Amino acid sequence: MRLEAYTVGFDPRNYHAPIPDNYSQEEILERRKANIRENIIRYLGEYRLGVKYDEFHYNFEQDAESGDFFLSSPHADPGPILNIYRKAISYKEERGLPIDREVAECLGFQKLQEGLADAQEGTLILWVSPPGPKADGYGDHSFTFIGQVVKDPEGEKRLRIIPYRNVLSLEEHKEYLKYFNKDAQFFNKDTHFLANPVIIEQSEAIQTPDDIISFIGETERFNIEWRNKLTPLIMPLIGGFIQLVREKASNGELNRTRNAIENYVISIRPHLLNQETTERNNINIEQTDVIFDKFGREAPPIAYGSCGSSATTLMEFHENSEKNWEYSHGDCVVCGEKNTMVGPCKICKSCEKTFDKQDSLQLKSA
């Protein structure tokens, strides 16, 4: 069972991983520090503040050799985000844990990436991520990822994504999703939603992510003021945590530091959510040790994970799914077959068909 939504052991492992070829150590380590900062802030917003909205972006890129389109993150190591999904499958498989959810996420993200390859500015996406089984440590809330292709200040396309946190049931998700994907009426488990993102062309009624949020029935408007208030207040604390990661501190030290950050944020939650008017000054370097000592002594309440490795499911479900991505020789991360033809998620054709067949039969019987 996954007891904690944020596991500190991943941070030093990722930070000290080998530097990719053709990149400087300085550039990669700066990316990895930024990734830790973003992960902590996003985690605090979701699990300690309980906010409904956040925002992040993916870049549109092309492989220099093959010319293939892929989505990348400005805070992760260079390369396709799809690599993160592959690693999530391998990580759980190596530990003998169920991988159905991770496979669905990976295939769903691949569909999303393929569908956005030639997308025009304004194109929208919708991807529903219900919680997994409670037996695996998941909580009660879902994420509905709503995105739109936009232009950055340099005129380059990128994907703006709003994670909308909610407690909608599977039936409630189906009610709005079937407007964009008729097959959603048959979805009855988390993997059905994860494997099937939707790409939406703008219409008179649906022009922006706000329009989709309203269509779902949410009355609270998009707002990330919490992030603007939280970030400057805790940057020195996050900096202290990152320094421990750089020094390869023990998990015990990392956990105490994480506890302090979480407990401190819980203590100022009313301020961050505009429930009190008291002004708070940013923390200076001298105060960080005091906060780490005062707030790091006890663990905060357990935060259960409600989302898988990602972000992030958006295209019509095809009962007889004909994948249009390319295959190459490799080892299947699901069945372990060596030197076989695998797709971008490192899953062989046989395992892809098995996954599709299982979901297809379940949808037919619904």
C-alpha positions as semicolon CSV with decimal commas, in nm:
position;residue;x (nm);y (nm);z (nm)
1;M;0,000;0,000;0,000
2;R;0,123;0,350;-0,081
3;L;0,107;0,530;0,254
4;E;0,233;0,870;0,146
5;A;0,159;1,076;-0,161
6;Y;0,504;1,239;-0,142
7;T;0,799;1,003;-0,099
8;V;1,126;1,183;-0,027
9;G;1,339;0,890;-0,146
10;F;1,259;0,971;-0,509
11;D;1,417;1,318;-0,492
12;P;1,781;1,220;-0,429
13;R;1,747;0,927;-0,668
14;N;1,629;1,154;-0,947
15;Y;1,864;1,441;-0,863
16;H;2,176;1,222;-0,863
17;A;2,079;1,016;-1,169
18;P;2,332;1,013;-1,457
19;I;2,346;1,331;-1,665
20;P;2,197;1,277;-2,015
21;D;2,436;1,291;-2,307
22;N;2,489;1,624;-2,483
23;Y;2,378;1,833;-2,184
24;S;2,585;2,016;-1,926
25;Q;2,569;1,908;-1,564
26;E;2,476;2,263;-1,463
27;E;2,171;2,275;-1,692
28;I;2,041;1,933;-1,585
29;L;2,087;1,996;-1,213
30;E;1,906;2,331;-1,242
31;R;1,618;2,152;-1,414
32;R;1,612;1,890;-1,139
33;K;1,609;2,152;-0,864
34;A;1,321;2,328;-1,040
35;N;1,141;1,995;-1,065
36;I;1,172;1,937;-0,689
37;R;1,040;2,289;-0,621
38;E;0,744;2,240;-0,852
39;N;0,662;1,897;-0,710
40;I;0,665;2,027;-0,352
41;I;0,451;2,332;-0,431
42;R;0,202;2,125;-0,631
43;Y;0,189;1,863;-0,355
44;L;0,128;2,126;-0,086
45;G;-0,149;2,287;-0,289
46;E;-0,323;1,957;-0,349
47;Y;-0,280;1,773;-0,020
48;R;-0,225;2,042;0,244
49;L;-0,434;2,329;0,111
50;G;-0,694;2,127;-0,078
51;V;-0,712;2,376;-0,364
52;K;-0,915;2,302;-0,674
53;Y;-0,683;2,446;-0,938
54;D;-0,322;2,464;-1,043
55;E;-0,149;2,532;-1,374
56;F;0,153;2,408;-1,567
57;H;0,279;2,388;-1,926
58;Y;0,424;2,130;-2,163
59;N;0,647;2,222;-2,456
60;F;0,595;2,110;-2,816
61;E;0,919;1,961;-2,951
62;Q;1,055;1,761;-3,243
63;D;1,323;1,495;-3,225
64;A;1,635;1,631;-3,395
65;E;1,707;1,303;-3,577
66;S;1,368;1,149;-3,654
67;G;1,158;1,465;-3,667
68;D;0,896;1,297;-3,446
69;F;0,675;1,526;-3,237
70;F;0,671;1,492;-2,859
71;L;0,563;1,677;-2,546
72;S;0,827;1,776;-2,291
73;S;0,833;1,946;-1,953
74;P;1,050;2,253;-1,886
75;H;1,123;2,118;-1,537
76;A;1,205;1,755;-1,618
77;D;1,512;1,608;-1,786
78;P;1,520;1,676;-2,163
79;G;1,318;1,435;-2,374
80;P;0,961;1,310;-2,404
81;I;0,736;1,312;-2,099
82;L;0,639;0,966;-2,216
83;N;0,966;0,845;-2,062
84;I;0,822;0,918;-1,716
85;Y;0,525;0,693;-1,788
86;R;0,755;0,414;-1,901
87;K;0,958;0,444;-1,582
88;A;0,640;0,429;-1,372
89;I;0,545;0,098;-1,536
90;S;0,893;-0,048;-1,486
91;Y;0,912;0,072;-1,124
92;K;0,590;-0,102;-1,022
93;E;0,654;-0,411;-1,233
94;E;0,995;-0,464;-1,071
95;R;0,823;-0,462;-0,731
96;G;0,549;-0,701;-0,830
97;L;0,279;-0,435;-0,807
98;P;-0,026;-0,401;-1,036
99;I;0,048;-0,195;-1,348
100;D;-0,295;-0,170;-1,516
101;R;-0,330;0,194;-1,420
102;E;0,020;0,286;-1,532
103;V;-0,028;0,109;-1,866
104;A;-0,358;0,295;-1,920
105;E;-0,191;0,628;-1,839
106;C;0,098;0,562;-2,074
107;L;-0,126;0,457;-2,363
108;G;-0,357;0,751;-2,294
109;F;-0,073;1,000;-2,295
110;Q;0,060;0,853;-2,618
111;K;-0,285;0,906;-2,776
112;L;-0,283;1,263;-2,649
113;Q;0,062;1,328;-2,791
114;E;-0,032;1,179;-3,130
115;G;-0,351;1,383;-3,141
116;L;-0,171;1,710;-3,071
117;A;0,104;1,666;-3,330
118;D;-0,067;1,897;-3,581
119;A;-0,299;2,079;-3,341
120;Q;-0,375;2,444;-3,405
121;E;-0,364;2,717;-3,143
122;G;-0,684;2,705;-2,938
123;T;-0,728;2,326;-2,954
124;L;-0,849;2,193;-2,619
125;I;-0,791;1,869;-2,431
126;L;-0,984;1,687;-2,160
127;W;-0,841;1,398;-1,958
128;V;-1,012;1,242;-1,656
129;S;-0,805;1,075;-1,385
130;P;-1,031;0,913;-1,123
131;P;-0,866;0,773;-0,808
132;G;-0,737;0,418;-0,816
133;P;-0,840;0,143;-0,571
134;K;-0,845;0,236;-0,203
135;A;-0,656;-0,088;-0,134
136;D;-0,362;0,065;-0,321
137;G;-0,364;0,376;-0,103
138;Y;-0,567;0,611;-0,323
139;G;-0,796;0,874;-0,176
140;D;-1,138;0,997;-0,286
141;H;-1,070;1,284;-0,523
142;S;-1,021;1,291;-0,898
143;F;-0,835;1,515;-1,136
144;T;-0,989;1,645;-1,454
145;F;-0,704;1,779;-1,666
146;I;-0,819;2,058;-1,896
147;G;-0,573;2,202;-2,144
148;Q;-0,538;2,428;-2,445
149;V;-0,274;2,484;-2,711
150;V;-0,141;2,838;-2,666
151;K;0,153;3,047;-2,788
152;D;0,441;3,145;-2,560
153;P;0,596;3,497;-2,574
154;E;0,829;3,379;-2,853
155;G;0,536;3,256;-3,061
156;E;0,606;2,887;-3,003
157;K;0,320;2,647;-2,933
158;R;0,288;2,489;-2,591
159;L;0,017;2,312;-2,395
160;R;-0,134;2,493;-2,098
161;I;-0,282;2,246;-1,850
162;I;-0,517;2,311;-1,558
163;P;-0,546;2,023;-1,311
164;Y;-0,899;2,057;-1,170
165;R;-0,929;1,868;-0,840
166;N;-1,276;1,737;-0,757
167;V;-1,471;1,462;-0,583
168;L;-1,695;1,366;-0,874
169;S;-1,805;1,004;-0,901
170;L;-1,746;0,791;-1,211
171;E;-2,111;0,847;-1,307
172;E;-2,072;1,223;-1,277
173;H;-1,756;1,213;-1,489
174;K;-1,942;1,014;-1,754
175;E;-2,225;1,268;-1,765
176;Y;-2,007;1,551;-1,895
177;L;-1,746;1,343;-2,077
178;K;-1,998;1,169;-2,305
179;Y;-2,076;1,509;-2,459
180;F;-1,722;1,506;-2,602
181;N;-1,680;1,128;-2,640
182;K;-1,995;0,919;-2,694
183;D;-1,821;0,601;-2,574
184;A;-1,768;0,752;-2,229
185;Q;-2,120;0,638;-2,139
186;F;-1,976;0,286;-2,113
187;F;-1,675;0,372;-1,894
188;N;-1,700;0,203;-1,554
189;K;-1,347;0,200;-1,408
190;D;-1,052;0,433;-1,370
191;T;-0,846;0,280;-1,652
192;H;-1,124;0,343;-1,907
193;F;-1,095;0,717;-1,842
194;L;-0,715;0,715;-1,821
195;A;-0,665;0,535;-2,151
196;N;-0,900;0,763;-2,343
197;P;-0,826;1,135;-2,350
198;V;-1,032;1,368;-2,565
199;I;-0,906;1,633;-2,805
200;I;-1,162;1,908;-2,861
201;E;-1,178;2,160;-3,143
202;Q;-1,305;2,502;-3,043
203;S;-1,674;2,566;-3,102
204;E;-1,909;2,855;-3,041
205;A;-1,995;2,713;-2,699
206;I;-1,651;2,584;-2,596
207;Q;-1,366;2,829;-2,652
208;T;-1,152;2,811;-2,337
209;P;-1,075;2,586;-2,037
210;D;-1,309;2,808;-1,833
211;D;-1,592;2,707;-2,067
212;I;-1,521;2,338;-2,000
213;I;-1,504;2,398;-1,624
214;S;-1,845;2,567;-1,638
215;F;-1,985;2,290;-1,859
216;I;-1,879;2,032;-1,601
217;G;-2,091;2,221;-1,349
218;E;-1,818;2,376;-1,134
219;T;-1,914;2,720;-1,001
220;E;-1,576;2,814;-0,851
221;R;-1,374;3,001;-1,111
222;F;-1,013;2,921;-1,196
223;N;-0,781;3,088;-0,946
224;I;-0,423;3,013;-0,841
225;E;-0,367;3,303;-0,603
226;W;-0,272;3,042;-0,341
227;R;0,040;2,959;-0,546
228;N;0,142;3,325;-0,573
229;K;0,116;3,363;-0,194
230;L;0,271;3,028;-0,101
231;T;0,578;3,028;-0,326
232;P;0,769;3,329;-0,185
233;L;0,682;3,230;0,173
234;I;0,837;2,885;0,157
235;M;1,117;2,918;-0,098
236;P;1,388;2,931;0,174
237;L;1,244;2,611;0,325
238;I;1,238;2,436;-0,011
239;G;1,592;2,558;-0,067
240;G;1,696;2,390;0,258
241;F;1,534;2,066;0,148
242;I;1,708;2,079;-0,192
243;Q;2,042;2,137;-0,020
244;L;1,991;1,816;0,179
245;V;1,908;1,633;-0,143
246;R;2,230;1,763;-0,299
247;E;2,426;1,646;0,007
248;K;2,268;1,299;-0,010
249;A;2,121;1,335;0,338
250;S;1,951;1,037;0,497
251;N;1,582;0,970;0,442
252;G;1,534;1,051;0,810
253;E;1,672;1,402;0,764
254;L;1,473;1,451;0,446
255;N;1,154;1,335;0,614
256;R;1,203;1,571;0,910
257;T;1,258;1,861;0,671
258;R;0,954;1,766;0,467
259;N;0,750;1,737;0,789
260;A;0,854;2,089;0,885
261;I;0,754;2,232;0,547
262;E;0,416;2,059;0,555
263;N;0,337;2,144;0,918
264;Y;0,438;2,507;0,863
265;V;0,212;2,534;0,558
266;I;-0,075;2,376;0,752
267;S;-0,021;2,639;1,025
268;I;-0,055;2,929;0,777
269;R;-0,331;2,770;0,570
270;P;-0,593;3,034;0,664
271;H;-0,363;3,308;0,537
272;L;-0,289;3,128;0,211
273;L;-0,659;3,069;0,143
274;N;-0,760;3,428;0,231
275;Q;-0,941;3,317;0,545
276;E;-0,751;3,572;0,755
277;T;-0,618;3,919;0,681
278;T;-0,294;3,899;0,881
279;E;0,007;3,996;0,674
280;R;0,303;3,759;0,679
281;N;0,661;3,843;0,595
282;N;0,873;3,614;0,385
283;I;1,105;3,382;0,576
284;N;1,469;3,486;0,599
285;I;1,759;3,243;0,609
286;E;1,797;3,273;0,987
287;Q;1,436;3,171;1,045
288;T;1,459;2,849;0,844
289;D;1,649;2,659;1,115
290;V;1,393;2,768;1,375
291;I;1,105;2,648;1,156
292;F;1,278;2,319;1,073
293;D;1,331;2,256;1,445
294;K;0,986;2,365;1,563
295;F;0,774;2,208;1,290
296;G;0,986;1,905;1,200
297;R;0,945;1,713;1,523
298;E;0,614;1,549;1,436
299;A;0,479;1,398;1,117
300;P;0,179;1,572;0,960
301;P;-0,141;1,377;0,892
302;I;-0,091;1,110;0,625
303;A;-0,171;1,233;0,276
304;Y;-0,308;0,956;0,059
305;G;-0,239;0,958;-0,314
306;S;-0,534;0,998;-0,545
307;C;-0,360;1,020;-0,879
308;G;-0,113;0,801;-1,057
309;S;0,217;0,888;-1,216
310;S;0,074;1,160;-1,416
311;A;-0,089;1,417;-1,537
312;T;-0,255;1,326;-1,735
313;T;-0,653;1,098;-2,089
314;L;-0,800;1,243;-2,406
315;M;-0,918;1,071;-2,721
316;E;-1,205;0,854;-2,838
317;F;-1,210;0,489;-2,731
318;H;-1,177;0,255;-3,028
319;E;-1,299;-0,096;-2,959
320;N;-1,063;-0,238;-3,218
321;S;-0,776;-0,004;-3,146
322;E;-0,541;0,040;-3,440
323;K;-0,237;0,216;-3,298
324;N;-0,085;0,460;-3,547
325;W;0,246;0,506;-3,365
326;E;0,570;0,342;-3,468
327;Y;0,715;0,022;-3,322
328;S;1,078;-0,072;-3,275
329;H;1,277;-0,363;-3,133
330;G;1,301;-0,371;-2,754
331;D;1,195;-0,547;-2,434
332;C;0,829;-0,534;-2,325
333;V;0,792;-0,381;-1,977
334;V;0,468;-0,575;-1,920
335;C;0,535;-0,937;-2,019
336;G;0,915;-0,914;-2,030
337;E;0,955;-1,057;-2,381
338;K;1,298;-0,970;-2,517
339;N;1,383;-0,819;-2,858
340;T;1,023;-0,787;-2,970
341;M;0,835;-0,503;-3,140
342;V;0,731;-0,246;-2,879
343;G;0,551;0,086;-2,904
344;P;0,646;0,421;-2,747
345;C;0,539;0,300;-2,401
346;K;0,773;-0,001;-2,437
347;I;0,471;-0,234;-2,448
348;C;0,455;-0,510;-2,709
349;K;0,166;-0,544;-2,954
350;S;0,037;-0,856;-2,778
351;C;0,012;-0,680;-2,440
352;E;-0,149;-0,374;-2,601
353;K;-0,412;-0,598;-2,760
354;T;-0,469;-0,779;-2,430
355;F;-0,522;-0,448;-2,253
356;D;-0,760;-0,321;-2,522
357;K;-0,947;-0,653;-2,531
358;Q;-1,001;-0,657;-2,155
359;D;-1,137;-0,304;-2,155
360;S;-1,343;-0,367;-2,467
361;L;-1,512;-0,672;-2,313
362;Q;-1,583;-0,478;-1,994
363;L;-1,734;-0,192;-2,192
364;K;-1,952;-0,431;-2,394
365;S;-2,086;-0,590;-2,078
366;A;-2,162;-0,254;-1,919
